[in-house]
Every structure is written in C-alpha cells, then in structure tokens.
C-alpha cells in the first residue's frame, strides 16, 4: 500500500503497531525520547519498553513531529491518555486536511471526562476518527503469537480501508461502527483488571477472579450502553476479549498494579517503579464520576477507586463488595 503512516508514541503498544504496519505501508514512529529513536533506527529495537524483541526493519523513527507528520496519510495515536491533548495541539500545524486518526489509547481524560476520539475531534474537526482495540498484549504479538483486534469507525468505507493497513499475518482485524462502545470498553476494562489483580495479590482463587471478570463485564457494559455504546460490542473483542486478556495475563500492567496492591504495597511505590503507564490508575476516578453522572451502579470500580485514591485497603475493598446487596443477575449490583 502507498499510504504513509505516522504513529505517535514510542511505548510498547505504539511501537508494536508501528512495527506491524511497516509490513504493509511506509511507517514512521514519533518518540520524544532521542534514545528510543536511535535504538529503533540503528538496532531495530525498542529496549526501553520491549527489551530483546526485534522490530520490522522497514520501520523508521523520528523525534520531530513535523517530519513525522508532514507526509502522513494516516495518524495513529499511541500516547497515554493524560498527554494526548498536549501532543495533538503540538501536532496540529503539521497534519494535512482530512487525514484519518486512529487511537490506540485505552483511557479517559481526567477533568473533561472525554474519550480520546472526542479530544481528537475537538482539535481536528473534519478528520475521520476511530479506534483500534482488542485483546492485544504487545510482547506476545512481537514474539510471533497470533491475535485479533477490531477497528471502529463511523464510516465503514474508511474502516475497511484501514483494516488492510493494520491486518498482518499475526493480527486479524475486524471492523465495527461502534466507536463509543469500543473505546469505552478498552478504557473501563483496565479498572476491572486492577480489581482482578488485587484478588490475585491477596491470595484469592480462580472463583474470585471469575466473579470479578464476569461482574466487571456487567459493570462496563452498563455504563458503556448508558453512554451510547451498542450492547453487542461488549461481548466482542473490544469488551469481553480485552477484559479477559487484561485480567489474567502476567503481561498486563493494570493487573500488575492490582496484584501489588493486593500484596500490601502503596500505589505511589508501585507507579514509581513502572516505566509504562497503567491507564486504569488514572481512569478509575473518572469512571466513578461517569457512573454517578449516568446513574449506573459500579461497585467494583468504586472499590478500586477507594483503594487508589482514598487510601482504602484491599481487604476493605473486598469486604465492601461482599457486603453489597445482591439480587438477580440482571440487577445493577
């Protein structure tokens, strides 16, 4: 394909997507860190985030936004949610009209409670905007393991064209027109993954993990539907698929945070040692705010927020969940 792809963000997933896309299209990855740019260009690696794993030799990296974006036909956003707005503002002078944006970011902006596609649309009106999401653990894919993802855009023609950009022998890509549902599922499941990790760290068993995943899916589905998502989305790759992978994999950053909390460590100490962002840490407070706004009960998310932002203990969180009122499975609690 003759499309020029610009990927903004040199983290693990942005780098992985850039490496995959470089199989199909000329691809340039933008990273602010000069050492990351040198590592990719010279050694075809990103040892800061993907130590020991090799990248596509066709992938190029640049630390100049202007040089990365000036010829781009598609812009892929792999920036952590709380920094997306500033990078987009900085990029605004260099993006040509009508160029589509695809977000990889699974988070919600604090303060504004905006999804990443909403931020993009506010800064780049008239540009098609979508998301690429699903159960996609970066290291597994670079190690040669197969995975599936979904690209969600309102315009099915653009989604089908971009499907060919992202699809490779390792990554099977489906299309979906539910941008809201796919994006919210990706952000909300990180909060549930922290809860699953908390159970693992505290020594809970498989029954507890299964209950958290199942009731967590109910929670994120309720809020997602209330905010405009389609019910079927939450049973698919963006919802159930991503939730399962993030809740059970030792490669999951959000599960790791929860596991360490379950072992008694403080959130400050856990985050201080991590080189990568666990989006659920920032998202949990926003989720609780959104749940209140839309009148949706989300007891698991509320307890996670108490542990992260209100100094509650994991034991108190699970005690709160066990004491919550239960009804039929269709009830909100």
N, C-alpha and C positions, 0 to 999 in steps of 0.2 A: 504494500500500500504506500501511496505517496504522501500521506498525511504526516506532518511534523508534530510530534507530541512533546509537550513540556510538562514535566512532573515537578511540582513544588514541594520540597520536603525530603530530607535525607535520612529519615528514620527507617525502621525495619520494614514497615509495610510499603511506604512510598518507594523505597529502594527496590523492594521485591517486585512491585507492579512495574516500575520503570524497566527492570531487567527483563520481565516477561514481554512487555510491549515492544521492547527493542528487537524482538524476534520478528515482529510484523511491520514496524514503522521506524523511521529515524526518530530517536528519542534522546532528549536532554533532560537531565535531572538538575534542579537547582538546590543547592545547600548553602547555608550561610557559613558553615564551618569549612575553612580552606583545607584543613587536613582531610576531611571527608572527600572533598572534590579531588584532591591529589590521589587519594587512595583508589578512588573509582577509576580515574583516568590512567593511572600508572600501573595499578596492580589488578584492576577489575574486581575489587573487593570493597566492602564497607565494614572493616573490622571493628569500628566503634559500636555498631548495632548488630552485625551479622558475622561475627568472628569466624574465620575459617571457611566461609562459604563463597563460592565464586559467582560472579555476575556475568551477564551477557557481554561479550567483548565489543559489541556494537554500541553499548550504552556509553554516552558521554555525560560529563558533569560540568557544571559551571557555577561560580559564585556571584555572577552578575545576573540580576533579574532581567535587565534589558536584553542582554544577549540570549538569554534562555527563551524569552517570550516574543521577541520581535517577529519571528517567522512561524510561530506556533499556530497550528490549525485546531488543536485541542489542548486545553489546560486541565491537568489533573492535580487536585489539591490533597496533599498528604500532610498538612500542617496540624498540630494539636489544636483543639477547638478554641482554647483561650487566646491563641495567637493568630488565628485565621484572619480576623478583621484587619489587623495591622499589616500583614503580608499582602492582603488583597488591595489595601489602599496604596501600598508601596508599588504594587504591580500595575495599578490602573493605567498609567500613561503608556504602557508598553503592549497592551493586549489589543489586537485588531478587532474591528466590529464583528459581531455575530459569532465569534468563536465560542464553541461549547465548553462548559466547565463540568467536570466530574469530580465529586467529593469522595474521598476515601475515609474521611474523619468521622469517628463514631462518638460524638459528644454534642452537648448543647451549651451555648454561650451563657455564662453567668451574667446576671444583671438584666440582660434583654430577654432571656429565655428563648432566644432564636435558634432554630436549626441552622446548620452550616449553609444549606442551599438558600435559606432566606437571607443570610448575610451576603452571599454572593449576588443574589438578585437585587439587593438594595444598593450594592456598589456597581454592579454591572447589569443594569436593566437592558432588556432586549437580547440578552445572551441566553441560549438554551442551557439549562442546569439540571444535573442529575446526580445519582449516587451509584457507586459500585460497592457492594456489601455482601456479606455471607460468612460462612464458617471458614475463614482464611487465615491460618496461622503461618506467618511469613517464613519461618525457618523450615517448616515441613515442605512448603512448596519449593523453596530453593534447593532442598535436599532431594528433590525429584519425586515427591509424593503428589498424587492427583488431588484435586479439589474442585469445588463448584462455587460459583458466585452468581449474583444477579445484578444487572444494570437497570436502574429505574429512571425513566424519563417520561415526561408528559407526551412528547412527540415520539410515536412508535418508529417512524422512519429514521430519526436520529439515533434512537436506541439500537435499532438493528444495524445501522452502520457502525456504531461504536462497539457493538458486540463482536465484530470482526477484528477490531483493534485489540481488544483485551483477551480474546479467546486464543489459547495455545494448546499444545498437546497435554499440558499439565492442568490447565484451568478451563473448565467447561463453564460457559457463561450463558445465562438465561436472561430474558428481558421481562420487564414489569413496568406498568404505567403508574404504580402507586409510590410516588416519591416520598410522600409524607409517611406512610406506613413503614417503608423500607428504612428510611432514615431514623425514625423514632425507635424502631426495633433494635437497630445497631447501637444506639446510644443507651437505651434503657437496659439492655441485657447486661451491660457492664456492671450495673449496680447489683443485679441478681448474682452475678459471678462473684462479687465480693462477699455476698452472703454465703454462697456455696463454699468459698474458701475459708470463711470464718468457721463453718462447721467442720471442715477437714482439719483445720489447725487446732480446733478444740477437741478433736478425737471422736467426732460424731461418725456414724456409719453410713453405709450406702442408702439405707432407708431415708435418713435425714436429707442426704444430697438429692435423692429423687423427689422428695417432697418440696424442697426449695426450688428445684428446677421447674416442677410442674406448677406449683402455685405462683412461682415467679413469672412463668409464661402467661398465666391468667392475669396477673397484675399488669404486665407490659401491654398485653392485648387490650385490656380495658381502657387504659389511658390512650394507647395508640388509636383505637377506634373513636374514642371521645374527641380526639384532636383531628380526626378526618382520615385516618388510615382505613384500609379495606381489611375486613376480618381474615380473609384467606392469606394475606401477606404474613400474618403472624404464625401460621402453620408451615411456612415455607423456609427457604434458605435464609432469608433475612431475619426471620423470627426464631422458630424452633431450632433450625440448623445452627445458627450462630450462637444461640443461647447454650446449647448442649456443648459445643466445642469450647466455649469460653469458660463454662462452669467445671469442666472435667479435665482440661488439659494442663499439664505442668508448665506448658509454654505460655499460658495465659497470664498476662501482667495483673489483671484485675483479680483473678483467683489467687494469685500470689500475695497480693496485698491483704486479701481477706484471711488467707492462711496464716500470715504473720500476725495479724491482729488476733486471730484465734489462739495463737501461742503466747499472747500477752504483751507483744511489742506495741509501741505507740505509733500512730500514723506519721508523726513527724520523723521518727527514726527510719521508718520503712521508706518513705518518699526520699529522704536524704541520700539513701544508698542506691537508689534506682537511677539508671541512665535514661530510661524510657518512661513515657507518660502513661499512667493508668487512668484512662478517661473517667472511669466510674467514680473516682475520688472527688473530682470537681462536679460531676453530673448529679450525684445523689441529692445534693441540696436543691438543685433546680428541679429535679423530678418531684420532690416533696412539694415544692411550690406549685408546680403544674397540677399535681394531683388535687391540691386544695382548690385551685382555680376552676378545675373541671369537675369537682365533686366526686372524685374517684378514690376509693379506699385502696391504699397500697401499703399494707402493714410491713412487708419485708423491706421495702425501700425506706420506710420511715425508721425502722430499727437500724438499718445500715447507716442512715444519716445521723442517728443519735450517737453511734459509735465513732464516726469520723469527725463530726462537727460539734458534738455536745458532750464529749468525754465519757460516754456510757461504756460499760464493759461488754464484751461479747456474751458473757454469762447473763447479764441483764437483758441483752437483746433477745436471746433465745427464750428467756423467761417471759419476756413481753409477748413473743409470738405464741408461746404455748398457752398463755392466759387469754389470748384474744378469742372473742366469741366466734363460734363456727356454726354454720347452718348447712344448707345443701351446697353441693359443689358449684352451683351456678351463682351462689351468693357472693357479694363483693369481698368478704373477709378471707 
